Amino acid sequence: MALIMGLDPGMAITGFSILNLTGSQYRVVTYDSVRTPATLPPALRLEFLYRQLSTVLQQYRPEEVAVEQLFINRNASTAIPVGQARGVALLAAVHAGARVFEYSPLQVKQGITGSGRASKKQIQYMVRAILGLADTPRPDDVADALAVAVCHCHYRRVEALG
């Protein structure tokens, strides 16, 4: 048995999920998001995020944390706050004693849908179907955190098979 945390870091919203992996079976323990107060300056928003994630990490004590690698599309200026939030999330995970695993967006899409060109809606549908959820988790950051955790479980199983 292993507890796996999935993270989708962002400055405004960071999605997180915890899955219980037993053999090749996994089930959802919890999922939610951390929303940082927009009224705070960036440094204090990052501190808020760190404290909130540290609390979740302390409460659930996942052995492994899976995070999607940063993808810079067209707007590099939005990548900076996301990168800062990602750094804080990685730091919180390492400080909690978890092993960190990173996956590219392509790996996450392939791990969930079998296609590297899957749309966000397709990924959300598959996350819901794979985990047996009644509704698609909201906001999107939470569904993405679940997707990266499921992706990690799949890659972990493949590695175990050799």
MIMAR-773985 format. One record per residue (C-alpha): residue number from 1; x, y, z; residue in three letters. Coordinates in nm, 2 decimals. Example, Ala and Ser with C-alpha at 12.3 -4.5 7.8 and 13.67 -1.06 7.14 Angstrom:
<n = 1 | px = 1.23 | py = -0.45 | pz = 0.78 | res = ALA>
<n = 2 | px = 1.37 | py = -0.11 | pz = 0.71 | res = SER>
END
This chain:
<n = 1 | px = 0.00 | py = 0.00 | pz = 0.00 | res = MET>
<n = 2 | px = 0.12 | py = 0.35 | pz = -0.08 | res = ALA>
<n = 3 | px = -0.03 | py = 0.69 | pz = -0.06 | res = LEU>
<n = 4 | px = 0.02 | py = 0.89 | pz = -0.38 | res = ILE>
<n = 5 | px = -0.03 | py = 1.27 | pz = -0.40 | res = MET>
<n = 6 | px = -0.09 | py = 1.44 | pz = -0.73 | res = GLY>
<n = 7 | px = -0.03 | py = 1.82 | pz = -0.76 | res = LEU>
<n = 8 | px = -0.13 | py = 2.08 | pz = -1.01 | res = ASP>
<n = 9 | px = 0.05 | py = 2.39 | pz = -0.88 | res = PRO>
<n = 10 | px = -0.06 | py = 2.74 | pz = -0.96 | res = GLY>
<n = 11 | px = -0.03 | py = 3.08 | pz = -0.79 | res = MET>
<n = 12 | px = -0.41 | py = 3.13 | pz = -0.76 | res = ALA>
<n = 13 | px = -0.52 | py = 2.77 | pz = -0.73 | res = ILE>
<n = 14 | px = -0.33 | py = 2.45 | pz = -0.66 | res = THR>
<n = 15 | px = -0.51 | py = 2.13 | pz = -0.71 | res = GLY>
<n = 16 | px = -0.42 | py = 1.83 | pz = -0.50 | res = PHE>
<n = 17 | px = -0.53 | py = 1.47 | pz = -0.47 | res = SER>
<n = 18 | px = -0.44 | py = 1.17 | pz = -0.26 | res = ILE>
<n = 19 | px = -0.48 | py = 0.82 | pz = -0.39 | res = LEU>
<n = 20 | px = -0.44 | py = 0.49 | pz = -0.20 | res = ASN>
<n = 21 | px = -0.25 | py = 0.25 | pz = -0.42 | res = LEU>
<n = 22 | px = -0.26 | py = -0.12 | pz = -0.32 | res = THR>
<n = 23 | px = -0.11 | py = -0.35 | pz = -0.58 | res = GLY>
<n = 24 | px = -0.26 | py = -0.24 | pz = -0.91 | res = SER>
<n = 25 | px = -0.58 | py = -0.10 | pz = -0.75 | res = GLN>
<n = 26 | px = -0.62 | py = 0.26 | pz = -0.64 | res = TYR>
<n = 27 | px = -0.89 | py = 0.46 | pz = -0.48 | res = ARG>
<n = 28 | px = -0.95 | py = 0.82 | pz = -0.40 | res = VAL>
<n = 29 | px = -0.87 | py = 0.93 | pz = -0.05 | res = VAL>
<n = 30 | px = -0.93 | py = 1.30 | pz = -0.10 | res = THR>
<n = 31 | px = -0.90 | py = 1.58 | pz = -0.34 | res = TYR>
<n = 32 | px = -0.94 | py = 1.96 | pz = -0.32 | res = ASP>
<n = 33 | px = -0.76 | py = 2.28 | pz = -0.39 | res = SER>
<n = 34 | px = -0.57 | py = 2.55 | pz = -0.22 | res = VAL>
<n = 35 | px = -0.67 | py = 2.90 | pz = -0.32 | res = ARG>
<n = 36 | px = -0.43 | py = 3.18 | pz = -0.23 | res = THR>
<n = 37 | px = -0.58 | py = 3.52 | pz = -0.14 | res = PRO>
<n = 38 | px = -0.54 | py = 3.75 | pz = -0.44 | res = ALA>
<n = 39 | px = -0.51 | py = 4.05 | pz = -0.21 | res = THR>
<n = 40 | px = -0.18 | py = 3.92 | pz = -0.08 | res = LEU>
<n = 41 | px = 0.15 | py = 4.01 | pz = -0.24 | res = PRO>
<n = 42 | px = 0.32 | py = 3.72 | pz = -0.43 | res = PRO>
<n = 43 | px = 0.57 | py = 3.63 | pz = -0.16 | res = ALA>
<n = 44 | px = 0.29 | py = 3.60 | pz = 0.10 | res = LEU>
<n = 45 | px = 0.07 | py = 3.40 | pz = -0.15 | res = ARG>
<n = 46 | px = 0.36 | py = 3.16 | pz = -0.19 | res = LEU>
<n = 47 | px = 0.41 | py = 3.13 | pz = 0.19 | res = GLU>
<n = 48 | px = 0.03 | py = 3.07 | pz = 0.22 | res = PHE>
<n = 49 | px = 0.05 | py = 2.79 | pz = -0.04 | res = LEU>
<n = 50 | px = 0.35 | py = 2.63 | pz = 0.13 | res = TYR>
<n = 51 | px = 0.18 | py = 2.63 | pz = 0.47 | res = ARG>
<n = 52 | px = -0.14 | py = 2.48 | pz = 0.33 | res = GLN>
<n = 53 | px = 0.03 | py = 2.21 | pz = 0.13 | res = LEU>
<n = 54 | px = 0.25 | py = 2.13 | pz = 0.43 | res = SER>
<n = 55 | px = -0.06 | py = 2.08 | pz = 0.64 | res = THR>
<n = 56 | px = -0.21 | py = 1.84 | pz = 0.38 | res = VAL>
<n = 57 | px = 0.12 | py = 1.66 | pz = 0.35 | res = LEU>
<n = 58 | px = 0.15 | py = 1.62 | pz = 0.73 | res = GLN>
<n = 59 | px = -0.21 | py = 1.50 | pz = 0.75 | res = GLN>
<n = 60 | px = -0.19 | py = 1.23 | pz = 0.48 | res = TYR>
<n = 61 | px = 0.18 | py = 1.16 | pz = 0.47 | res = ARG>
<n = 62 | px = 0.20 | py = 1.04 | pz = 0.11 | res = PRO>
<n = 63 | px = 0.52 | py = 0.85 | pz = 0.03 | res = GLU>
<n = 64 | px = 0.52 | py = 0.98 | pz = -0.33 | res = GLU>
<n = 65 | px = 0.42 | py = 1.31 | pz = -0.49 | res = VAL>
<n = 66 | px = 0.36 | py = 1.34 | pz = -0.86 | res = ALA>
<n = 67 | px = 0.37 | py = 1.68 | pz = -1.03 | res = VAL>
<n = 68 | px = 0.32 | py = 1.78 | pz = -1.39 | res = GLU>
<n = 69 | px = 0.63 | py = 1.95 | pz = -1.54 | res = GLN>
<n = 70 | px = 0.59 | py = 2.31 | pz = -1.63 | res = LEU>
<n = 71 | px = 0.48 | py = 2.37 | pz = -1.99 | res = PHE>
<n = 72 | px = 0.53 | py = 2.71 | pz = -2.14 | res = ILE>
<n = 73 | px = 0.29 | py = 2.77 | pz = -2.42 | res = ASN>
<n = 74 | px = 0.26 | py = 3.12 | pz = -2.56 | res = ARG>
<n = 75 | px = 0.26 | py = 3.35 | pz = -2.25 | res = ASN>
<n = 76 | px = 0.59 | py = 3.32 | pz = -2.07 | res = ALA>
<n = 77 | px = 0.48 | py = 3.58 | pz = -1.81 | res = SER>
<n = 78 | px = 0.21 | py = 3.34 | pz = -1.67 | res = THR>
<n = 79 | px = 0.48 | py = 3.07 | pz = -1.65 | res = ALA>
<n = 80 | px = 0.67 | py = 3.27 | pz = -1.38 | res = ILE>
<n = 81 | px = 0.41 | py = 3.26 | pz = -1.11 | res = PRO>
<n = 82 | px = 0.32 | py = 2.90 | pz = -1.19 | res = VAL>
<n = 83 | px = 0.69 | py = 2.81 | pz = -1.17 | res = GLY>
<n = 84 | px = 0.72 | py = 2.98 | pz = -0.84 | res = GLN>
<n = 85 | px = 0.41 | py = 2.79 | pz = -0.70 | res = ALA>
<n = 86 | px = 0.56 | py = 2.47 | pz = -0.85 | res = ARG>
<n = 87 | px = 0.88 | py = 2.53 | pz = -0.66 | res = GLY>
<n = 88 | px = 0.70 | py = 2.59 | pz = -0.34 | res = VAL>
<n = 89 | px = 0.50 | py = 2.27 | pz = -0.39 | res = ALA>
<n = 90 | px = 0.81 | py = 2.07 | pz = -0.46 | res = LEU>
<n = 91 | px = 0.98 | py = 2.21 | pz = -0.15 | res = LEU>
<n = 92 | px = 0.68 | py = 2.12 | pz = 0.07 | res = ALA>
<n = 93 | px = 0.68 | py = 1.77 | pz = -0.07 | res = ALA>
<n = 94 | px = 1.06 | py = 1.72 | pz = -0.01 | res = VAL>
<n = 95 | px = 1.04 | py = 1.87 | pz = 0.34 | res = HIS>
<n = 96 | px = 0.76 | py = 1.62 | pz = 0.42 | res = ALA>
<n = 97 | px = 0.99 | py = 1.34 | pz = 0.32 | res = GLY>
<n = 98 | px = 0.80 | py = 1.24 | pz = 0.01 | res = ALA>
<n = 99 | px = 0.97 | py = 1.12 | pz = -0.31 | res = ARG>
<n = 100 | px = 0.89 | py = 1.35 | pz = -0.60 | res = VAL>
<n = 101 | px = 0.81 | py = 1.23 | pz = -0.95 | res = PHE>
<n = 102 | px = 0.76 | py = 1.46 | pz = -1.25 | res = GLU>
<n = 103 | px = 0.57 | py = 1.40 | pz = -1.57 | res = TYR>
<n = 104 | px = 0.54 | py = 1.59 | pz = -1.89 | res = SER>
<n = 105 | px = 0.20 | py = 1.70 | pz = -2.01 | res = PRO>
<n = 106 | px = 0.24 | py = 1.44 | pz = -2.29 | res = LEU>
<n = 107 | px = 0.31 | py = 1.16 | pz = -2.04 | res = GLN>
<n = 108 | px = 0.00 | py = 1.26 | pz = -1.83 | res = VAL>
<n = 109 | px = -0.22 | py = 1.26 | pz = -2.14 | res = LYS>
<n = 110 | px = -0.09 | py = 0.93 | pz = -2.26 | res = GLN>
<n = 111 | px = -0.11 | py = 0.78 | pz = -1.91 | res = GLY>
<n = 112 | px = -0.47 | py = 0.87 | pz = -1.87 | res = ILE>
<n = 113 | px = -0.62 | py = 0.84 | pz = -2.22 | res = THR>
<n = 114 | px = -0.36 | py = 0.66 | pz = -2.43 | res = GLY>
<n = 115 | px = -0.32 | py = 0.96 | pz = -2.65 | res = SER>
<n = 116 | px = -0.07 | py = 1.25 | pz = -2.62 | res = GLY>
<n = 117 | px = -0.32 | py = 1.47 | pz = -2.81 | res = ARG>
<n = 118 | px = -0.61 | py = 1.43 | pz = -2.57 | res = ALA>
<n = 119 | px = -0.82 | py = 1.73 | pz = -2.49 | res = SER>
<n = 120 | px = -0.88 | py = 1.86 | pz = -2.13 | res = LYS>
<n = 121 | px = -1.24 | py = 1.73 | pz = -2.16 | res = LYS>
<n = 122 | px = -1.12 | py = 1.39 | pz = -2.26 | res = GLN>
<n = 123 | px = -0.87 | py = 1.38 | pz = -1.96 | res = ILE>
<n = 124 | px = -1.15 | py = 1.49 | pz = -1.72 | res = GLN>
<n = 125 | px = -1.38 | py = 1.22 | pz = -1.86 | res = TYR>
<n = 126 | px = -1.12 | py = 0.95 | pz = -1.82 | res = MET>
<n = 127 | px = -1.03 | py = 1.06 | pz = -1.46 | res = VAL>
<n = 128 | px = -1.39 | py = 1.05 | pz = -1.37 | res = ARG>
<n = 129 | px = -1.44 | py = 0.71 | pz = -1.53 | res = ALA>
<n = 130 | px = -1.11 | py = 0.55 | pz = -1.40 | res = ILE>
<n = 131 | px = -1.18 | py = 0.67 | pz = -1.04 | res = LEU>
<n = 132 | px = -1.55 | py = 0.60 | pz = -1.04 | res = GLY>
<n = 133 | px = -1.64 | py = 0.96 | pz = -0.95 | res = LEU>
<n = 134 | px = -2.00 | py = 1.07 | pz = -0.98 | res = ALA>
<n = 135 | px = -1.90 | py = 1.42 | pz = -1.11 | res = ASP>
<n = 136 | px = -1.60 | py = 1.58 | pz = -1.28 | res = THR>
<n = 137 | px = -1.39 | py = 1.74 | pz = -1.00 | res = PRO>
<n = 138 | px = -1.38 | py = 2.11 | pz = -1.01 | res = ARG>
<n = 139 | px = -1.20 | py = 2.33 | pz = -1.06 | res = PRO>
<n = 140 | px = -0.99 | py = 2.20 | pz = -1.35 | res = ASP>
<n = 141 | px = -0.68 | py = 2.21 | pz = -1.13 | res = ASP>
<n = 142 | px = -0.82 | py = 1.94 | pz = -0.91 | res = VAL>
<n = 143 | px = -0.90 | py = 1.72 | pz = -1.20 | res = ALA>
<n = 144 | px = -0.55 | py = 1.78 | pz = -1.33 | res = ASP>
<n = 145 | px = -0.41 | py = 1.68 | pz = -0.99 | res = ALA>
<n = 146 | px = -0.61 | py = 1.36 | pz = -1.00 | res = LEU>
<n = 147 | px = -0.48 | py = 1.29 | pz = -1.36 | res = ALA>
<n = 148 | px = -0.12 | py = 1.33 | pz = -1.26 | res = VAL>
<n = 149 | px = -0.17 | py = 1.10 | pz = -0.96 | res = ALA>
<n = 150 | px = -0.34 | py = 0.83 | pz = -1.18 | res = VAL>
<n = 151 | px = -0.06 | py = 0.88 | pz = -1.44 | res = CYS>
<n = 152 | px = 0.20 | py = 0.81 | pz = -1.17 | res = HIS>
<n = 153 | px = 0.02 | py = 0.50 | pz = -1.05 | res = CYS>
<n = 154 | px = 0.02 | py = 0.37 | pz = -1.41 | res = HIS>
<n = 155 | px = 0.39 | py = 0.44 | pz = -1.47 | res = TYR>
<n = 156 | px = 0.47 | py = 0.29 | pz = -1.13 | res = ARG>
<n = 157 | px = 0.29 | py = -0.03 | pz = -1.22 | res = ARG>
<n = 158 | px = 0.47 | py = -0.05 | pz = -1.55 | res = VAL>
<n = 159 | px = 0.81 | py = -0.01 | pz = -1.37 | res = GLU>
<n = 160 | px = 0.71 | py = -0.28 | pz = -1.12 | res = ALA>
<n = 161 | px = 0.64 | py = -0.52 | pz = -1.41 | res = LEU>
<n = 162 | px = 0.99 | py = -0.46 | pz = -1.54 | res = GLY>
END
